[in-house]
Amino acid sequence: METLREKINKQREYFSTGETKDINFRIEKLKKLRDVLKSEEEKIFEALKKDLMKSSFESYVTEVAMVYDEINMHIKNIKKWSKKRRVKTPLVQLPAKSFIQLEPYGVVLIIGPFNYPFMLTMDPLIGAIAAGNTAVIKPSESAPETSKILKEILEKVFDEKYVLHVNPERGKEVVEELLKEKFDYIFFTGSATVGKIVMKAASQYLTPVTLELGGKSPCIIDKDCKLELAARRIVWGKLLNSGQTCVAPDYLYVHKDIEEEFIKKLEEEIKNQFGDNPLESEDYSKMVNEREFNRVLSYIDKEKLVFGGNYNIKTFQIEPTILKNVTWNDPVMEREIFGPIFPILPFENLDEVIRLVNSKDKPLAIYYFSEDKNKIEKVLNSTSSGGVTINDTLVHVSSSYLPFGGVGNSGMGEYHGKYSFDLFSNKKGVMNRKTFLDLKIRYAPFQNKLTIVKKIMK
């Protein structure tokens, strides 16, 4: 039986043949991947249902459809994106032609998370394959059914010397084993704690990394917003996957003048979307495992509870829960919630909210609800985050035309669409000098040449 190291070495040998660099070859593989995904859709839905209790609708919209979008965009544009890009040549270096040529890095490691175990593993893989790399995939051990269907799909499309699925059952142990190996690029999605471990391991070989992490993404609801619409969109964004979304609105800064009315709208909207008992709704998912269930449950402070708070220990479901009069000293504000809890923090002054947001780690996303264009510009220009959505939640992540990634503690590197293709491509600067002219002024001896050079290069 081959060791993991031997399999990775075989990938490196295969990459060196140059077959993955052929653009038509890449396109055919992406088309085949798309065809296999379509034939396995129901199995994907079943796996996500078992792992996270996601409905088929939610699984399609937030996972499968986004993967199709990535594949289609890469198939359509790969030839254009791969072309050499001509750039200007400085006068002193003429005659010459200058251009940027993209080349694949080589063997890429992709470590996927449990919360969107299909999409967040497949999306970076599509970019890596489109750019001409080989890939080693390590899905999350916390989503075992999705990992199994991923393995089946990948084996129908790729030989493991091209794309290798690593069994995640050994969890931390297999990650540690992988991180001892030399890769040409590492793409990690998960917590900042593990992200630091990945980055430290990558530094041994000076391997470039992309870290898609998370953090506490603030949602600011100002008094001039369309309140009912804001509540509807915030409930949708918060309760997708029971709050286990890296860009979920983590906590809500609500203007004190509309706080009570907004909480009522929030309660109404939860009932509109999931009924009087969300724990019985077919559209309401669960916490991924008992550990996460207990962690999120511990954040519910009964003294601050104004709605929800119920749970089902057998299914690991926690009811949508609203907490009022929350402060930064409360346990719910210590780390990313990653669950269906809405902490409400009242505010009076937007400048003060911006100051507080800026005093924390830079978030993966910021959400602002307002109809005031000047205030919107103030939030955009006075804060730093991976992304921003105005008057909605999450939707900026679904666009293949926008870069998605973090900043600071929420991550580094951006992908989706062309940004994925560029991410997994080394940008090689090339200058092709002509031989019919060779100015001797550049060569020693340099006496009496400085005055002339200063005139030319000023």
BALUMBA-254029 format. One record per residue (C-alpha): x, y, z; residue number from 1. Coordinates in nm, 3 decimals, m for minus. Layout:
<nodes>
+---------+---------+---------+-----+
!       x !       y !       z !   n !
+---------+---------+---------+-----+
!       X !       Y !       Z ! NUM !
...
+---------+---------+---------+-----+
</nodes>
This chain:
<nodes>
+---------+---------+---------+-----+
!       x !       y !       z !   n !
+---------+---------+---------+-----+
!   0.000 !   0.000 !   0.000 !   1 !
!   0.138 !   0.339 !  m0.105 !   2 !
!   0.214 !   0.596 !   0.160 !   3 !
!   0.080 !   0.949 !   0.142 !   4 !
!   0.427 !   1.075 !   0.059 !   5 !
!   0.459 !   0.832 !  m0.231 !   6 !
!   0.125 !   0.945 !  m0.371 !   7 !
!   0.225 !   1.311 !  m0.348 !   8 !
!   0.554 !   1.232 !  m0.521 !   9 !
!   0.359 !   1.064 !  m0.802 !  10 !
!   0.158 !   1.384 !  m0.841 !  11 !
!   0.480 !   1.580 !  m0.872 !  12 !
!   0.607 !   1.337 !  m1.136 !  13 !
!   0.280 !   1.365 !  m1.327 !  14 !
!   0.288 !   1.745 !  m1.313 !  15 !
!   0.637 !   1.741 !  m1.461 !  16 !
!   0.503 !   1.566 !  m1.774 !  17 !
!   0.327 !   1.892 !  m1.867 !  18 !
!  m0.006 !   1.727 !  m1.944 !  19 !
!  m0.199 !   1.943 !  m1.698 !  20 !
!  m0.067 !   2.257 !  m1.870 !  21 !
!  m0.258 !   2.178 !  m2.189 !  22 !
!  m0.556 !   2.413 !  m2.192 !  23 !
!  m0.786 !   2.184 !  m2.389 !  24 !
!  m0.704 !   1.903 !  m2.147 !  25 !
!  m0.805 !   2.124 !  m1.854 !  26 !
!  m1.130 !   2.225 !  m2.023 !  27 !
!  m1.223 !   1.863 !  m2.095 !  28 !
!  m1.160 !   1.767 !  m1.733 !  29 !
!  m1.377 !   2.052 !  m1.607 !  30 !
!  m1.656 !   1.953 !  m1.846 !  31 !
!  m1.635 !   1.593 !  m1.730 !  32 !
!  m1.644 !   1.710 !  m1.368 !  33 !
!  m1.959 !   1.910 !  m1.440 !  34 !
!  m2.125 !   1.610 !  m1.606 !  35 !
!  m2.046 !   1.381 !  m1.315 !  36 !
!  m2.173 !   1.638 !  m1.064 !  37 !
!  m2.504 !   1.659 !  m1.249 !  38 !
!  m2.540 !   1.281 !  m1.243 !  39 !
!  m2.462 !   1.270 !  m0.869 !  40 !
!  m2.673 !   1.566 !  m0.754 !  41 !
!  m2.919 !   1.363 !  m0.548 !  42 !
!  m2.635 !   1.184 !  m0.369 !  43 !
!  m2.481 !   1.522 !  m0.287 !  44 !
!  m2.813 !   1.641 !  m0.140 !  45 !
!  m2.843 !   1.321 !   0.065 !  46 !
!  m2.490 !   1.358 !   0.201 !  47 !
!  m2.545 !   1.721 !   0.305 !  48 !
!  m2.875 !   1.623 !   0.465 !  49 !
!  m2.702 !   1.358 !   0.676 !  50 !
!  m2.409 !   1.578 !   0.773 !  51 !
!  m2.589 !   1.907 !   0.841 !  52 !
!  m2.964 !   1.850 !   0.790 !  53 !
!  m2.961 !   2.088 !   0.494 !  54 !
!  m3.267 !   2.090 !   0.270 !  55 !
!  m3.217 !   2.009 !  m0.098 !  56 !
!  m3.305 !   2.371 !  m0.179 !  57 !
!  m3.042 !   2.512 !   0.055 !  58 !
!  m2.785 !   2.257 !  m0.062 !  59 !
!  m2.841 !   2.350 !  m0.424 !  60 !
!  m2.846 !   2.728 !  m0.381 !  61 !
!  m2.555 !   2.760 !  m0.137 !  62 !
!  m2.333 !   2.472 !  m0.250 !  63 !
!  m2.403 !   2.294 !  m0.578 !  64 !
!  m2.515 !   2.591 !  m0.790 !  65 !
!  m2.212 !   2.794 !  m0.683 !  66 !
!  m1.983 !   2.511 !  m0.793 !  67 !
!  m2.156 !   2.496 !  m1.133 !  68 !
!  m2.111 !   2.871 !  m1.165 !  69 !
!  m1.737 !   2.842 !  m1.098 !  70 !
!  m1.695 !   2.556 !  m1.345 !  71 !
!  m1.889 !   2.734 !  m1.619 !  72 !
!  m1.699 !   3.059 !  m1.576 !  73 !
!  m1.362 !   2.884 !  m1.594 !  74 !
!  m1.458 !   2.677 !  m1.899 !  75 !
!  m1.579 !   2.990 !  m2.077 !  76 !
!  m1.278 !   3.207 !  m1.995 !  77 !
!  m0.978 !   2.981 !  m1.943 !  78 !
!  m0.832 !   3.041 !  m2.289 !  79 !
!  m0.862 !   3.417 !  m2.253 !  80 !
!  m0.724 !   3.420 !  m1.899 !  81 !
!  m0.428 !   3.201 !  m2.001 !  82 !
!  m0.303 !   3.431 !  m2.276 !  83 !
!   0.019 !   3.622 !  m2.235 !  84 !
!  m0.057 !   3.980 !  m2.135 !  85 !
!   0.155 !   4.242 !  m2.309 !  86 !
!   0.277 !   4.532 !  m2.096 !  87 !
!   0.483 !   4.841 !  m2.174 !  88 !
!   0.862 !   4.828 !  m2.192 !  89 !
!   1.066 !   5.117 !  m2.043 !  90 !
!   1.238 !   5.334 !  m2.304 !  91 !
!   1.587 !   5.251 !  m2.178 !  92 !
!   1.522 !   4.877 !  m2.230 !  93 !
!   1.413 !   4.902 !  m2.593 !  94 !
!   1.418 !   4.726 !  m2.828 !  95 !
!   1.227 !   4.454 !  m2.642 !  96 !
!   0.882 !   4.310 !  m2.577 !  97 !
!   0.746 !   4.266 !  m2.223 !  98 !
!   0.463 !   4.040 !  m2.113 !  99 !
!   0.321 !   3.850 !  m1.817 ! 100 !
!   0.291 !   3.476 !  m1.857 ! 101 !
!   0.088 !   3.266 !  m1.614 ! 102 !
!   0.209 !   2.924 !  m1.509 ! 103 !
!   0.070 !   2.671 !  m1.258 ! 104 !
!   0.245 !   2.637 !  m0.924 ! 105 !
!   0.255 !   2.258 !  m0.927 ! 106 !
!   0.113 !   2.036 !  m0.650 ! 107 !
!  m0.156 !   2.215 !  m0.447 ! 108 !
!  m0.296 !   2.114 !  m0.107 ! 109 !
!  m0.660 !   2.208 !  m0.038 ! 110 !
!  m0.797 !   2.161 !   0.314 ! 111 !
!  m1.176 !   2.196 !   0.331 ! 112 !
!  m1.409 !   2.286 !   0.623 ! 113 !
!  m1.724 !   2.120 !   0.759 ! 114 !
!  m1.976 !   2.402 !   0.721 ! 115 !
!  m2.005 !   2.406 !   0.341 ! 116 !
!  m1.812 !   2.083 !   0.287 ! 117 !
!  m1.898 !   2.045 !  m0.079 ! 118 !
!  m1.870 !   2.399 !  m0.214 ! 119 !
!  m1.574 !   2.515 !  m0.005 ! 120 !
!  m1.373 !   2.213 !  m0.114 ! 121 !
!  m1.475 !   2.211 !  m0.480 ! 122 !
!  m1.447 !   2.584 !  m0.554 ! 123 !
!  m1.072 !   2.611 !  m0.487 ! 124 !
!  m1.018 !   2.278 !  m0.665 ! 125 !
!  m1.179 !   2.420 !  m0.981 ! 126 !
!  m0.943 !   2.717 !  m0.978 ! 127 !
!  m0.641 !   2.494 !  m0.914 ! 128 !
!  m0.727 !   2.255 !  m1.200 ! 129 !
!  m0.816 !   2.537 !  m1.440 ! 130 !
!  m0.477 !   2.697 !  m1.374 ! 131 !
!  m0.298 !   2.370 !  m1.457 ! 132 !
!  m0.205 !   2.234 !  m1.115 ! 133 !
!  m0.248 !   1.892 !  m0.960 ! 134 !
!  m0.425 !   1.880 !  m0.624 ! 135 !
!  m0.442 !   1.694 !  m0.295 ! 136 !
!  m0.782 !   1.733 !  m0.129 ! 137 !
!  m0.845 !   1.685 !   0.244 ! 138 !
!  m1.215 !   1.733 !   0.324 ! 139 !
!  m1.345 !   1.776 !   0.679 ! 140 !
!  m1.379 !   1.470 !   0.900 ! 141 !
!  m1.685 !   1.639 !   1.057 ! 142 !
!  m1.881 !   1.597 !   0.731 ! 143 !
!  m1.808 !   1.229 !   0.656 ! 144 !
!  m2.096 !   1.165 !   0.415 ! 145 !
!  m2.001 !   1.461 !   0.197 ! 146 !
!  m1.640 !   1.345 !   0.202 ! 147 !
!  m1.749 !   1.005 !   0.073 ! 148 !
!  m1.946 !   1.146 !  m0.220 ! 149 !
!  m1.660 !   1.385 !  m0.299 ! 150 !
!  m1.429 !   1.083 !  m0.322 ! 151 !
!  m1.670 !   0.903 !  m0.556 ! 152 !
!  m1.704 !   1.206 !  m0.781 ! 153 !
!  m1.333 !   1.284 !  m0.799 ! 154 !
!  m1.238 !   0.923 !  m0.875 ! 155 !
!  m1.478 !   0.922 !  m1.170 ! 156 !
!  m1.304 !   1.226 !  m1.320 ! 157 !
!  m0.941 !   1.223 !  m1.210 ! 158 !
!  m0.667 !   0.971 !  m1.154 ! 159 !
!  m0.520 !   1.020 !  m0.805 ! 160 !
!  m0.190 !   1.126 !  m0.961 ! 161 !
!  m0.393 !   1.430 !  m1.078 ! 162 !
!  m0.641 !   1.486 !  m0.794 ! 163 !
!  m0.593 !   1.288 !  m0.474 ! 164 !
!  m0.872 !   1.260 !  m0.215 ! 165 !
!  m0.724 !   1.204 !   0.130 ! 166 !
!  m0.948 !   1.015 !   0.373 ! 167 !
!  m1.016 !   1.266 !   0.653 ! 168 !
!  m1.119 !   1.013 !   0.919 ! 169 !
!  m0.790 !   1.051 !   1.110 ! 170 !
!  m0.866 !   1.424 !   1.144 ! 171 !
!  m0.587 !   1.621 !   1.307 ! 172 !
!  m0.339 !   1.337 !   1.256 ! 173 !
!  m0.374 !   1.334 !   0.877 ! 174 !
!  m0.350 !   1.714 !   0.860 ! 175 !
!  m0.026 !   1.703 !   1.056 ! 176 !
!   0.104 !   1.435 !   0.819 ! 177 !
!   0.012 !   1.643 !   0.514 ! 178 !
!   0.172 !   1.958 !   0.652 ! 179 !
!   0.506 !   1.781 !   0.685 ! 180 !
!   0.514 !   1.739 !   0.306 ! 181 !
!   0.635 !   1.996 !   0.055 ! 182 !
!   0.360 !   2.151 !  m0.154 ! 183 !
!   0.380 !   2.431 !  m0.409 ! 184 !
!   0.067 !   2.603 !  m0.277 ! 185 !
!  m0.163 !   2.550 !   0.023 ! 186 !
!  m0.526 !   2.662 !   0.036 ! 187 !
!  m0.691 !   2.635 !   0.377 ! 188 !
!  m1.045 !   2.714 !   0.490 ! 189 !
!  m1.119 !   2.699 !   0.862 ! 190 !
!  m1.045 !   2.869 !   1.193 ! 191 !
!  m0.775 !   3.129 !   1.257 ! 192 !
!  m0.621 !   2.897 !   1.518 ! 193 !
!  m0.561 !   2.617 !   1.267 ! 194 !
!  m0.477 !   2.873 !   0.997 ! 195 !
!  m0.177 !   2.984 !   1.202 ! 196 !
!  m0.061 !   2.622 !   1.229 ! 197 !
!  m0.093 !   2.583 !   0.850 ! 198 !
!   0.101 !   2.903 !   0.788 ! 199 !
!   0.377 !   2.801 !   1.028 ! 200 !
!   0.411 !   2.463 !   0.855 ! 201 !
!   0.414 !   2.629 !   0.511 ! 202 !
!   0.697 !   2.859 !   0.620 ! 203 !
!   0.930 !   2.559 !   0.645 ! 204 !
!   0.932 !   2.538 !   0.265 ! 205 !
!   0.833 !   2.903 !   0.201 ! 206 !
!   0.513 !   2.770 !   0.044 ! 207 !
!   0.260 !   3.040 !  m0.051 ! 208 !
!  m0.073 !   3.007 !   0.127 ! 209 !
!  m0.429 !   3.129 !   0.107 ! 210 !
!  m0.612 !   3.130 !   0.439 ! 211 !
!  m0.991 !   3.164 !   0.429 ! 212 !
!  m1.075 !   3.209 !   0.796 ! 213 !
!  m1.362 !   3.387 !   0.971 ! 214 !
!  m1.424 !   3.604 !   1.273 ! 215 !
!  m1.705 !   3.815 !   1.409 ! 216 !
!  m1.870 !   3.993 !   1.115 ! 217 !
!  m2.071 !   4.292 !   1.239 ! 218 !
!  m2.412 !   4.387 !   1.107 ! 219 !
!  m2.513 !   4.750 !   1.161 ! 220 !
!  m2.883 !   4.839 !   1.140 ! 221 !
!  m2.933 !   5.215 !   1.122 ! 222 !
!  m3.260 !   5.394 !   1.197 ! 223 !
!  m3.320 !   5.503 !   0.836 ! 224 !
!  m3.316 !   5.151 !   0.692 ! 225 !
!  m3.613 !   4.958 !   0.555 ! 226 !
!  m3.673 !   4.773 !   0.878 ! 227 !
!  m3.890 !   4.483 !   0.764 ! 228 !
!  m3.665 !   4.406 !   0.468 ! 229 !
!  m3.357 !   4.430 !   0.689 ! 230 !
!  m3.502 !   4.181 !   0.937 ! 231 !
!  m3.594 !   3.940 !   0.658 ! 232 !
!  m3.249 !   3.948 !   0.499 ! 233 !
!  m3.066 !   3.925 !   0.831 ! 234 !
!  m3.271 !   3.622 !   0.941 ! 235 !
!  m3.198 !   3.456 !   0.607 ! 236 !
!  m2.825 !   3.527 !   0.627 ! 237 !
!  m2.790 !   3.433 !   0.993 ! 238 !
!  m2.991 !   3.111 !   0.984 ! 239 !
!  m2.856 !   2.956 !   0.665 ! 240 !
!  m2.685 !   2.639 !   0.783 ! 241 !
!  m2.792 !   2.729 !   1.139 ! 242 !
!  m2.545 !   3.016 !   1.149 ! 243 !
!  m2.247 !   2.798 !   1.052 ! 244 !
!  m2.137 !   3.035 !   0.778 ! 245 !
!  m1.799 !   3.210 !   0.794 ! 246 !
!  m1.957 !   3.537 !   0.672 ! 247 !
!  m2.278 !   3.512 !   0.877 ! 248 !
!  m2.379 !   3.839 !   1.048 ! 249 !
!  m2.229 !   3.753 !   1.386 ! 250 !
!  m2.369 !   4.031 !   1.603 ! 251 !
!  m2.613 !   4.316 !   1.543 ! 252 !
!  m2.552 !   4.681 !   1.623 ! 253 !
!  m2.906 !   4.828 !   1.622 ! 254 !
!  m2.982 !   5.199 !   1.655 ! 255 !
!  m3.152 !   5.253 !   1.992 ! 256 !
!  m3.445 !   5.441 !   1.833 ! 257 !
!  m3.555 !   5.130 !   1.643 ! 258 !
!  m3.428 !   4.855 !   1.874 ! 259 !
!  m3.762 !   4.735 !   2.012 ! 260 !
!  m3.937 !   4.751 !   1.676 ! 261 !
!  m3.650 !   4.571 !   1.507 ! 262 !
!  m3.654 !   4.286 !   1.762 ! 263 !
!  m4.028 !   4.241 !   1.695 ! 264 !
!  m3.963 !   4.233 !   1.319 ! 265 !
!  m3.684 !   3.982 !   1.377 ! 266 !
!  m3.916 !   3.755 !   1.576 ! 267 !
!  m4.188 !   3.784 !   1.313 ! 268 !
!  m3.946 !   3.702 !   1.035 ! 269 !
!  m3.807 !   3.396 !   1.211 ! 270 !
!  m4.164 !   3.265 !   1.237 ! 271 !
!  m4.239 !   3.358 !   0.875 ! 272 !
!  m3.939 !   3.163 !   0.748 ! 273 !
!  m3.932 !   2.867 !   0.989 ! 274 !
!  m4.274 !   2.853 !   1.157 ! 275 !
!  m4.370 !   2.872 !   1.523 ! 276 !
!  m4.139 !   2.581 !   1.603 ! 277 !
!  m3.823 !   2.604 !   1.388 ! 278 !
!  m3.693 !   2.281 !   1.541 ! 279 !
!  m3.965 !   2.099 !   1.346 ! 280 !
!  m3.907 !   2.285 !   1.019 ! 281 !
!  m3.774 !   2.080 !   0.727 ! 282 !
!  m3.581 !   2.390 !   0.621 ! 283 !
!  m3.390 !   2.432 !   0.947 ! 284 !
!  m3.050 !   2.267 !   0.975 ! 285 !
!  m2.844 !   2.154 !   1.274 ! 286 !
!  m2.512 !   2.206 !   1.445 ! 287 !
!  m2.254 !   1.979 !   1.288 ! 288 !
!  m2.176 !   1.775 !   1.603 ! 289 !
!  m2.222 !   1.755 !   1.979 ! 290 !
!  m1.912 !   1.963 !   2.055 ! 291 !
!  m2.034 !   2.256 !   1.844 ! 292 !
!  m2.388 !   2.212 !   1.979 ! 293 !
!  m2.269 !   2.241 !   2.342 ! 294 !
!  m2.036 !   2.532 !   2.263 ! 295 !
!  m2.309 !   2.744 !   2.104 ! 296 !
!  m2.564 !   2.645 !   2.368 ! 297 !
!  m2.329 !   2.778 !   2.637 ! 298 !
!  m2.361 !   3.129 !   2.492 ! 299 !
!  m2.734 !   3.155 !   2.574 ! 300 !
!  m2.769 !   3.381 !   2.878 ! 301 !
!  m3.123 !   3.336 !   3.014 ! 302 !
!  m3.114 !   3.680 !   3.174 ! 303 !
!  m3.065 !   3.838 !   2.829 ! 304 !
!  m3.288 !   3.597 !   2.637 ! 305 !
!  m3.585 !   3.762 !   2.463 ! 306 !
!  m3.670 !   3.498 !   2.203 ! 307 !
!  m3.598 !   3.130 !   2.138 ! 308 !
!  m3.342 !   2.944 !   2.341 ! 309 !
!  m3.493 !   2.598 !   2.298 ! 310 !
!  m3.298 !   2.306 !   2.157 ! 311 !
!  m3.310 !   1.937 !   2.063 ! 312 !
!  m3.016 !   1.745 !   2.205 ! 313 !
!  m3.092 !   1.441 !   1.987 ! 314 !
!  m3.065 !   1.631 !   1.658 ! 315 !
!  m2.810 !   1.895 !   1.773 ! 316 !
!  m3.053 !   2.172 !   1.675 ! 317 !
!  m3.069 !   2.506 !   1.855 ! 318 !
!  m3.365 !   2.735 !   1.805 ! 319 !
!  m3.307 !   3.082 !   1.657 ! 320 !
!  m3.224 !   3.284 !   1.968 ! 321 !
!  m3.226 !   3.659 !   2.032 ! 322 !
!  m3.022 !   3.810 !   2.317 ! 323 !
!  m3.074 !   4.171 !   2.426 ! 324 !
!  m2.852 !   4.419 !   2.615 ! 325 !
!  m2.542 !   4.227 !   2.512 ! 326 !
!  m2.200 !   4.373 !   2.591 ! 327 !
!  m1.848 !   4.283 !   2.482 ! 328 !
!  m1.793 !   4.122 !   2.822 ! 329 !
!  m2.048 !   3.849 !   2.752 ! 330 !
!  m1.930 !   3.499 !   2.648 ! 331 !
!  m2.125 !   3.523 !   2.323 ! 332 !
!  m1.895 !   3.806 !   2.214 ! 333 !
!  m1.565 !   3.635 !   2.294 ! 334 !
!  m1.529 !   3.450 !   1.962 ! 335 !
!  m1.714 !   3.381 !   1.637 ! 336 !
!  m2.056 !   3.239 !   1.729 ! 337 !
!  m2.101 !   3.006 !   1.431 ! 338 !
!  m2.455 !   2.934 !   1.542 ! 339 !
!  m2.815 !   3.068 !   1.537 ! 340 !
!  m2.781 !   3.336 !   1.806 ! 341 !
!  m2.862 !   3.704 !   1.742 ! 342 !
!  m2.681 !   3.925 !   1.998 ! 343 !
!  m2.832 !   4.277 !   1.998 ! 344 !
!  m2.609 !   4.572 !   2.090 ! 345 !
!  m2.780 !   4.915 !   2.084 ! 346 !
!  m2.599 !   5.224 !   1.954 ! 347 !
!  m2.666 !   5.597 !   1.922 ! 348 !
!  m2.382 !   5.722 !   1.708 ! 349 !
!  m2.250 !   5.565 !   1.388 ! 350 !
!  m1.900 !   5.703 !   1.445 ! 351 !
!  m1.884 !   5.523 !   1.778 ! 352 !
!  m1.990 !   5.194 !   1.613 ! 353 !
!  m1.720 !   5.237 !   1.349 ! 354 !
!  m1.465 !   5.301 !   1.624 ! 355 !
!  m1.571 !   4.985 !   1.808 ! 356 !
!  m1.565 !   4.773 !   1.491 ! 357 !
!  m1.219 !   4.904 !   1.408 ! 358 !
!  m1.095 !   4.823 !   1.760 ! 359 !
!  m1.153 !   4.451 !   1.696 ! 360 !
!  m0.984 !   4.208 !   1.455 ! 361 !
!  m1.064 !   4.286 !   1.093 ! 362 !
!  m1.374 !   4.084 !   1.002 ! 363 !
!  m1.441 !   3.870 !   0.697 ! 364 !
!  m1.750 !   4.080 !   0.621 ! 365 !
!  m1.935 !   4.392 !   0.731 ! 366 !
!  m2.307 !   4.448 !   0.674 ! 367 !
!  m2.472 !   4.788 !   0.687 ! 368 !
!  m2.842 !   4.864 !   0.650 ! 369 !
!  m2.921 !   5.225 !   0.563 ! 370 !
!  m3.074 !   5.440 !   0.292 ! 371 !
!  m2.831 !   5.727 !   0.354 ! 372 !
!  m2.564 !   5.736 !   0.079 ! 373 !
!  m2.330 !   5.951 !   0.285 ! 374 !
!  m2.341 !   5.710 !   0.579 ! 375 !
!  m2.287 !   5.417 !   0.345 ! 376 !
!  m1.975 !   5.585 !   0.207 ! 377 !
!  m1.855 !   5.656 !   0.560 ! 378 !
!  m1.882 !   5.288 !   0.656 ! 379 !
!  m1.706 !   5.179 !   0.335 ! 380 !
!  m1.423 !   5.431 !   0.372 ! 381 !
!  m1.375 !   5.410 !   0.749 ! 382 !
!  m1.365 !   5.033 !   0.804 ! 383 !
!  m1.154 !   4.742 !   0.683 ! 384 !
!  m1.291 !   4.394 !   0.608 ! 385 !
!  m1.270 !   4.112 !   0.357 ! 386 !
!  m1.595 !   4.221 !   0.194 ! 387 !
!  m1.905 !   4.435 !   0.244 ! 388 !
!  m2.271 !   4.399 !   0.156 ! 389 !
!  m2.499 !   4.699 !   0.184 ! 390 !
!  m2.867 !   4.638 !   0.270 ! 391 !
!  m2.834 !   4.260 !   0.255 ! 392 !
!  m2.622 !   3.977 !   0.394 ! 393 !
!  m2.390 !   3.714 !   0.243 ! 394 !
!  m2.471 !   3.786 !  m0.123 ! 395 !
!  m2.135 !   3.940 !  m0.213 ! 396 !
!  m1.982 !   3.595 !  m0.157 ! 397 !
!  m2.198 !   3.435 !  m0.426 ! 398 !
!  m2.067 !   3.654 !  m0.709 ! 399 !
!  m1.794 !   3.503 !  m0.925 ! 400 !
!  m1.711 !   3.857 !  m1.040 ! 401 !
!  m1.605 !   3.971 !  m0.692 ! 402 !
!  m1.298 !   3.861 !  m0.499 ! 403 !
!  m1.373 !   3.671 !  m0.179 ! 404 !
!  m1.124 !   3.657 !   0.104 ! 405 !
!  m1.023 !   3.799 !   0.437 ! 406 !
!  m0.784 !   4.056 !   0.575 ! 407 !
!  m0.575 !   4.033 !   0.888 ! 408 !
!  m0.714 !   3.775 !   1.129 ! 409 !
!  m0.995 !   3.683 !   0.888 ! 410 !
!  m0.753 !   3.552 !   0.627 ! 411 !
!  m0.536 !   3.633 !   0.327 ! 412 !
!  m0.575 !   3.579 !  m0.045 ! 413 !
!  m0.886 !   3.614 !  m0.262 ! 414 !
!  m1.060 !   3.369 !  m0.491 ! 415 !
!  m1.378 !   3.307 !  m0.700 ! 416 !
!  m1.396 !   3.339 !  m1.078 ! 417 !
!  m1.087 !   3.492 !  m1.236 ! 418 !
!  m0.947 !   3.561 !  m0.891 ! 419 !
!  m0.928 !   3.182 !  m0.838 ! 420 !
!  m0.747 !   3.132 !  m1.167 ! 421 !
!  m0.499 !   3.407 !  m1.083 ! 422 !
!  m0.456 !   3.280 !  m0.727 ! 423 !
!  m0.336 !   2.939 !  m0.842 ! 424 !
!  m0.113 !   3.084 !  m1.116 ! 425 !
!   0.239 !   3.216 !  m1.080 ! 426 !
!   0.264 !   3.545 !  m1.268 ! 427 !
!   0.592 !   3.529 !  m1.454 ! 428 !
!   0.734 !   3.856 !  m1.583 ! 429 !
!   0.912 !   3.811 !  m1.915 ! 430 !
!   1.120 !   4.052 !  m2.123 ! 431 !
!   1.228 !   3.941 !  m2.471 ! 432 !
!   1.522 !   4.159 !  m2.579 ! 433 !
!   1.615 !   4.207 !  m2.944 ! 434 !
!   1.973 !   4.147 !  m3.060 ! 435 !
!   2.015 !   4.397 !  m3.343 ! 436 !
!   2.096 !   4.685 !  m3.107 ! 437 !
!   2.317 !   4.684 !  m2.798 ! 438 !
!   2.395 !   5.014 !  m2.625 ! 439 !
!   2.746 !   5.003 !  m2.480 ! 440 !
!   2.675 !   5.273 !  m2.224 ! 441 !
!   2.552 !   5.008 !  m1.977 ! 442 !
!   2.884 !   4.827 !  m1.970 ! 443 !
!   3.201 !   4.911 !  m1.778 ! 444 !
!   3.413 !   5.117 !  m1.781 ! 445 !
!   3.167 !   5.379 !  m1.654 ! 446 !
!   3.391 !   5.690 !  m1.658 ! 447 !
!   3.224 !   5.997 !  m1.815 ! 448 !
!   2.891 !   5.811 !  m1.862 ! 449 !
!   2.696 !   5.926 !  m1.553 ! 450 !
!   2.584 !   6.260 !  m1.700 ! 451 !
!   2.443 !   6.088 !  m2.009 ! 452 !
!   2.268 !   5.817 !  m1.803 ! 453 !
!   2.104 !   6.078 !  m1.579 ! 454 !
!   1.957 !   6.251 !  m1.886 ! 455 !
!   1.821 !   5.925 !  m2.023 ! 456 !
!   1.688 !   5.781 !  m1.695 ! 457 !
!   1.559 !   6.094 !  m1.519 ! 458 !
+---------+---------+---------+-----+
</nodes>
